[in-house]
Amino acid sequence: MNKHGGTFGDAGCFSFYPTKNITVLGEGGMIITNNEKLAKKMRKIVNHGEEGDIPM
């Protein structure tokens, strides 16, 4: 397969736990997708059910 990590499948997940190479000074992560319906659902989950603008 000639693809980068996170570019195949419906979504990709990345973890930024403090002991890994890339960190966020605490626990964190990132979810990526090119599916708008799935992205909307993930934003709602991340924001504890709230809809609307999510500060990034």
C-alpha positions in Angstrom: 0.0 0.0 0.0 1.4 3.4 -1.0 -0.5 5.7 1.4 0.4 7.7 4.4 -1.0 6.8 7.9 -4.5 8.2 8.4 -5.3 8.5 4.7 -7.2 5.3 4.2 -10.4 4.1 5.8 -13.3 6.2 7.0 -11.3 8.0 9.7 -7.8 8.1 11.1 -6.9 8.6 14.8 -3.6 9.9 16.3 -2.6 10.0 19.9 -0.4 12.7 21.5 0.2 11.0 24.9 3.1 12.7 26.7 5.4 9.7 26.3 5.1 9.7 22.5 7.3 11.6 20.0 4.6 14.3 19.4 3.0 15.6 22.6 0.5 18.3 23.7 1.8 18.8 27.3 -0.9 16.4 28.5 -3.2 13.9 27.0 -4.6 14.7 23.5 -5.3 13.3 20.1 -6.7 14.0 16.7 -9.3 12.4 14.5 -9.3 13.0 10.7 -11.8 12.1 8.0 -13.0 13.4 4.7 -16.6 12.3 5.4 -18.6 15.3 6.4 -21.4 13.3 8.1 -18.9 11.4 10.2 -17.0 14.6 11.0 -20.1 16.2 12.3 -20.8 13.3 14.6 -17.3 13.3 15.9 -17.4 17.0 16.6 -20.6 16.5 18.6 -19.0 13.6 20.6 -15.8 15.6 21.3 -17.9 18.6 22.5 -20.1 16.5 24.8 -23.2 16.7 22.7 -23.0 20.4 22.0 -23.6 21.6 18.4 -22.3 24.8 16.8 -19.0 26.5 16.8 -16.3 24.5 18.5 -13.2 26.5 19.5 -10.1 25.0 18.0 
